[in-house]
């Protein structure tokens, strides 16, 4: 059975109404501190592309 890499994007409150976004994969990979939700989604897609269906 192959593991699919499932990405979730999570906002993180930085204070004074500011947020950054984190991208977390079901395999445990984590990218944090991205300035926009779109950047976090792109990082997740890039991780999925690099990992394939491992």
Secondary structure, DSSP 8 states (H G I E B T S, - for coil): ------EEEEEEEEETTEEEEEEEETTS-EEEEESSHHHHHHHHHHHHHHHTT-
